[in-house]
Amino acid sequence: METIYVDPENYGIDSGKLREMLEVLEKEAELHSISVKYEGKTILEGAWKPFTLEDPQMMHSLSKTGTAICVGFALDEGKLKLEAPFLDYIREDLPEEYDPALEKITVYDLLTMQAGSPFCCNNVWFSRLEKNWETAWLREKKILEDIGKVFHYDSGCSYTLSRIVTKVMGKNCRTLLDERVFEKMGFREIRWLSSPEGHSTGGWGLYLTAREISELGVLFLRKGKWKGEQLIPAWWVETLSKPQVAIPGCAGKALSHYAYHIKAGKEMFAAEGAFGQFLLCFRNFPVTIGITAGTTAERIPDICLAYIKEAFQQRSAAPELRAEHSRNLKKKTADLSLAFPKGEHAQWEVDNWMLMNQKFSFSENPRGIQEALFLQENDNLEIWLKIDGEEKQLTAGFRKWIRNDLYPGNFRHQYHCLAYAFDGSALRIKVALINTSYVETYTLRPTVAGDSATAIHPQLTCSWQPNVTYLPPAPDNTWHFTATRKPE
């Protein structure tokens, strides 16, 4: 995929406003990467170390856009009808007993999240199932009176559409997108998680970079045409972004409505995923933005809309000021990084024996860490771990990120980047799971078991704090556990 970089000032765009947008977004959210394009050319791009512009990150609901594209293929070829009851296509998946309300749901209702779902069956819900994903979802009760009338967000609708696409097209969504869209746009081989039955997960699990996200937005603004070839039917690109149903609580926001598996407003439409993933397309400007992040902030589309409008409307007339703005924007994006763990020291001078060269056994914790051994190697921290029965070795850097290939060949959670620092009596380790939205901070504080300060059985009081998580809420978003030194 070719990336063409241009100075926004040469196209009448105030780069000073773009810099301001970036700074406001940084205060609002933990950004991982961003790519902004004007007429397909890159005017702003950057990644916050240790995240990069090259490593794909798992998309959450932004993946639904891929499902919507594939539904458009099926509609365009007459293999699917919006007004048809969706059970007409997958009746063989029905359980013996099911809610008769399912008979009332159409393909349109699935696309617009008006299927009467009482709760969202998300990736966590589905991942607990060993097989028969579709049948499991079809067992769920529906709110009959809300079908076709009320917005109820449910990723089960997306998986069902993906299942239907496989049935009517003979290929799953990932294969269709690869063959018809991504390969022709010059993307690398795209990954998309699948169910045990081989259907793309539909509502999550598509792996993309910020560059690829913004490039997909360019394809939308070009009405599905790429280098003279119509990759997506033009009528479907125009249709899928038209508002269909109001999203409760979003009146007055940039994205106030839901369209066909995409959010929509008067001035923009967007694919949006949990934890800060965005594909933003502007209706009045040929601008697209791709963002990956680890945040629960909801104002990102509104912030981007406000600053993009200002960037086009308030450009300075003075050439020297425009040049200064351009330099400042480049300087801003040249050295982006997430904050390192709190702490000023690379080594812990006091009571070092309580932590280093000791093997600890951990109580139950969210990441399944069973044992750990810490070794100091100059300004690096070597960590030997036993996680869910597997032995792993990691290296953390002091005020620098060190990349670890923790699960070679496993694209879902292959790369972990670690940094550490000593802060008073605490060791803090920050872990960025590069293929996901997750950045996690571990804090370990040595204590001594027993009544004497000279006891030889040190313990660790530990905490784990993720930037975002699907786990049930914990006080201060922090989970606590302990570790005890193992006898030699």
C-alpha positions, 0 to 999 in steps of 0.5 A, a space after each residue: 500500500 503506497 503512502 503519499 505524504 503532503 504538506 497540508 498547508 499546500 492544500 489550504 489546510 491549517 496545520 496549526 489546527 491539526 496540531 491542536 486537534 492532536 493535542 486535544 485528543 491526547 488529553 482526551 484519550 490514550 491514542 496509539 496511532 492516527 492517520 489523516 488523509 486529504 483526497 487520499 494523501 496523508 497530511 498527518 500520521 503518527 504512532 505513540 511508542 511502543 505502538 507503530 503504524 505497521 502492526 495491525 490491532 484487533 478491531 472491535 465493532 469497527 469490524 462491523 463495517 467489513 460485514 456491511 460491505 459483504 452484505 452489500 455484495 450479496 444484495 447487489 448480486 440478488 442473493 440477499 434481500 433487505 426486507 426478507 426474514 433473516 431466518 429464510 437464509 439460516 433456518 437450519 441453524 435454529 434450535 428445537 425450541 426458539 422464540 417465535 419473535 425471531 420470525 419477525 426479524 428482517 435482514 434490515 433489522 439486523 443491519 440497523 440493530 433493531 432486532 429486539 435484543 435485550 442485551 449485547 452478545 459481544 465477543 466475550 459472550 461468544 468466545 465462551 462457546 465451544 461450538 454452534 455460535 449461531 444456534 446459541 444466539 438464536 436461543 436468546 429471547 427477543 423483545 417482540 414489540 421493539 423489533 424494527 422499531 427500537 435500537 438495541 445494539 447487539 454484536 450477535 446481529 453482526 455474527 448472524 449477518 456474517 453467517 448469512 453471507 457465508 451461506 449465500 456467497 459461498 465464502 466468508 467475509 474475510 475471504 470476500 474482503 481480501 479478494 474483492 477489496 483489500 488485495 486490490 488496494 494493496 493491503 497486506 493479508 488481512 486477518 479476521 477471527 472466525 467461529 468454530 464453524 468457520 464464519 468470520 466473527 462479523 462484529 469484531 476481530 478484524 485486524 487493521 492498522 490506522 493507515 488501512 482504516 483511513 485508506 478504507 475511508 478514502 474508498 468510501 468517499 470515492 463511492 467504492 471506486 479504486 484506481 478506476 475499478 469499482 470494488 464496492 457497488 456505488 449505490 451501496 456505499 451511498 446507502 450504508 451511511 444514511 441515518 436509519 435509527 436514532 441512537 439513544 443518548 446521542 442527540 446533538 452529537 456528531 454521530 447521532 444515528 445508526 445506519 447500516 452497521 455504521 454510525 452516521 450524522 449530518 456532517 460525518 459518518 464513522 465506523 467505531 469500535 470499543 476502546 477508541 477505534 475509529 474510521 471517520 469520514 467527513 461529508 463536506 471535506 475529502 478527509 478521512 481519519 483512522 485511529 487506534 487507541 485504548 480508551 473509553 472516551 466518547 468525544 473523539 468524533 466530535 473533537 475531530 469534526 470541530 478541528 477539521 472544520 476549523 483547519 479548512 476555515 481558519 488558515 493563516 494568510 502569512 506564508 511564514 506563519 504557515 511554514 511555522 505551523 507545518 514545522 511544528 506539526 512535523 515536530 509533534 508527530 516525530 517522537 510520540 510515546 506513551 507515558 513510561 511507568 511512574 518512577 525515577 530509578 533503574 535499580 532499587 538500592 534498598 532491600 534489593 534482596 527482597 525482590 531480585 533473584 527470587 522466585 515468587 508464587 502468585 495468587 489468582 490474578 486477571 492474567 493467570 500469572 503463576 510464578 515469576 523470577 526477576 533479574 537485573 541486567 544493567 538497565 534492563 529487567 529480565 522477567 521469567 514467568 509461568 503463565 497458565 502453565 507456560 514458561 515465558 521470558 520477557 525483558 523490560 527497559 528503563 525509560 524505553 520500550 523493549 519488544 518481546 515476541 511472547 507468542 511467536 506466530 500467534 497474531 492475536 497477542 504476539 507482541 508485548 512491549 515492556 518498560 519499568 521503573 522503581 518508584 520508592 518502595 515499588 516496582 512498576 512494569 508497564 506492558 503494551 499488548 501491541 496487537 490489541 488496545 490493552 496497556 497494563 500497569 503492574 505495581 509490586 511492593 515487597 513486604 516481609 512476612 512475620 514479626 521481624 524485619 529480618 525475616 527471610 520470607 519476602 512477599 509482594 503486594 501486587 496490583 494490576 491496572 489496565 487502560 481498558 477491559 471487558 472485565 466487570 468493574 473493580 474499584 479504581 479500575 485496579 485488581 489486587 493480588 499477592 505473591 510469596 517467595 518460593 522456598 529454594 
